[in-house]
Amino acid sequence: MMIKRILPLLLCLVFLFSLLAGCGQQTVPAASTSPSAQATAEAVTTDASTPAPVQGEPVSLVLCKPIWGDKTADDPSVKLIQAEILKKLNIDLTIVGQQNPADQEEKPKLMLASGEQLDMFNMGDWTKYMKNDTIIPLNDLLDQYGKDIVANAHPDSFRLRTSKDGKIWAIPYEQFPVSVCVLMRQDWLDELGLKVPTTIAEYETVIQAFKEKKNDQGFVPLWAGVTETAFLGSFVKTADKNWLDTDGKIKPPFMAAGYKDYLAKMQEWLKKGYLHKELATMQYQQAVDTFNAGGSGVMMNWLNSIEGNEASLKAKQPDGKLVGVPPLKGTEKGMYSSDLPYGWGTVITKSCKNPEAAMKLMNYTSGTDEGYLLTVFGVEGTQWEWVDKEKGIAKELGDPKSELYLFAGGETSLTTGFLTKFFSKYAVSQKDKDFMGWLNDPTKVNTAFPVDFGVIYDVEQMASKDKFAGLDTFITEAKWNVILGTKPADSWDATVQEWMDKGGTGWIDDYTAQYNAAKK
Amino acid sequence: MRPKSNLGLGMLVPKAIRAYSQCGAWGNPCPISGGRAEINERSFAMAKATIGLLSRRKMPGTSRVIKEIFRYKTVYLLMLPALACLLVFSYIPMAGVVMAFNDYKLGKGFSAMFTSQWVGLANFRKLFSGMYFGRIFGNTVIINMMKLAFGFPAPILFAILLNEIKGNRFKKIVQTISYLPNFLSTVVVYGLVLSMLSPTYGLVNAVMQKMGMESIHFIAQPQYFRWILVILDIWRYTGYTAIIYLAAITSIDTGMYEAAAIDGASRLKRIWYITLPSISEIILLMLIINIGYILSGDFETTFLLYSPPVYPVGDIIDTYVYREGIINFQYSYTTAVGLFKSAVGLVMILGVNKIAKKFNQTGIW
């Protein structure tokens, strides 16, 4: 009888306490990884840039950054680097991977909204975080703890991350001017006796051969709008960036001459199977898996390294080799547009409890040779070794299937920001160095900065800002209607007119006004 | 058959408990089934207490209430976690609706929720004047109405069919298999949908191609998208929701079936004249609850499956708010949308309850 009375009471108490416990805030995200905080700080001296070891309790920091490819933040290869950072800086770094190329800032935005611990994150537009008061200015921290970054960054990099009141908001994430490229299966080309295409017509011949001989399913999309990045430059002079019309107004890419031809070609390609049937719905991982499984012989990716992409392919297709395809000549010369180094960078959140440690980490990983090599290539001797130290050529140890293999130079790197100085100094192979050199040689790969490069648009101040979301939805749908064949490409002029009538004129006026103000 | 405890269900359906208690479920000898149930005063008293709580007409005076509470303290204690849950997750956050009327900035902290610049109805104006407000509102209502029309009767039908199965083992197997999809994560469901409907490796398209038909990219076609959502909804939730109806059916006096069978009623007639009327109250309750969610779509499934080509038929309030509100830090705007949805839900619940009371003489309160 007594048990019958006590049991419900106990149950109630257990429920109540679990409820209260459940209401408690989670401080470290579940889907993340962190090295053991048990390790104590040790003195490790390698060269002059190594920070002095710090004694005491490790400082816990959470960094959210894109981690692509097959790697996750839980990989042993990543944990090894975290352990080194703990040793060298006494920082217990937790990495939260962000794997959505369509919106690389989705994860940190959700973390900020939910109140999870987030100390630093990569982002592309510091202005919106500044306006929402979620990040802190870095001037003082840079003066005290970020001298190496300041010394090694491109002079323009900080200007593009500084607000009108002189406050610096982000650590630069510099890259080469061209960091996107269509990649093709070199081994398939060799097998079929074909050359890397340079024109749209040659490209069609290659893809047709891939379809017939290799059962190719067509170009796979790694992110929304990738076909524009890859092929629009073949039809539109200014590729996929805003352009300045003869009337002195800034206009979006879909209003440029030639956009209709691009849409007509995409419609034709989808019908012929030159674009993957699931182009409209395919998500990043599905696209990567399809490509790496040999389902497709062509894709486009952001590149820090061709080796990283090739290693990912080789893990599934041991004979797989990749080659870069230059911008294809169509009705226009062909161009991969560039807007880097623009706004990308790493910021420190307002909720960060130890911004000094965050800046020290940034300075080490972004501003020093040692930090760069550790966070991009991994632990020397375990994950990589020098091939030619003078030329900065390294090689990864183990094969791509190895647990500690990092796909060095790829987006797995844990650095908080890239500086071109280190980026061009070190490579994981001569092939990588040659490839990035080729991609950024204007005589070989046509590129141009957009006309409004460097203009920091303040959407909050725009009169028609409330219509932008609707306008964006309208034009996105309209593009897909043509590509999927629901509407003919000839209807595009009427679509653009409708966009203007729905409020696009306001968009043009607002952007033009801010562009003109910035140019003054 | 007597369930071990009907308290949870009874709290939801007081009349079902009353009916049940009258025929032996709570320990009274049942005149038809032969009174095999043993007398269990505590269970009976607990049920009475619950019924008493839920029936306004029988509300006793304050001192009597205190006495009753003290007397049935275990029951009230058991309610405590649920009440705390309700308070913490449903009532305290209600204070946040004030954000719908100001311009909240995330980084300003918790207090900014109440001190941010007052913008009145600006966020609502923005919502209602949005280029696609009509469409997202329409899509949400249409998809939910379709789910209601096809998804709501499915578990009732399934529970009735299941109840008619004689073999106990087979019945249990069917029941287990049917409610398993409810426990699958939405991402897994998304993967399953792709493996069924993908035009490159999907089973459905493979069969279609074998039959000489063209493959179809189902999830990117507006004419199929809503139906995919509805079918998924039925597949995922029918088995699980059927448990509620099965529990209600179990509480029906078996003597009535026996009497009807002696009178020559066919199986279909027994379902029509005994089963359905007996569970009508819980059907009504579930309907009213479902109507309350008319503006709340299945965000996760829709978000994973939709794409720009199907925005015209698949973009719902929740996905639009996620895209334009949460991701762009417009928390005041999203709060305004949430408040609007709640207001519509409340109106719908009150309306349907009133209609139900008018036609059926019964409602949920």
Interface residues (C-beta under 8 A of the other chain):
Chain A: R5 P8 L9 L11 C12 F15 L16 L19 L20 C23 D103 E106 K109 L110 L112 A113 K128 Y129 K131 N132 D133 T134 I135 Q217 A224 H276 K277 E278 A280 T281 Q286 G295 K350 D466 K467 A469 G470 L471 T473 F474 T476 E477 K479 W480 N481 L484 T486 K502 G503
Chain B: T74 L77 L78 L80 P81 A84 C85 V88 K105 L106 G107 K108 K126 S129 G130 M131 Y132 L194 S198 P199 T200 S215 H217 I219 A220 L305 S307 P308 P309 Y311 P312 D315 R323 E324 I326 I327 N328 F329 Y331
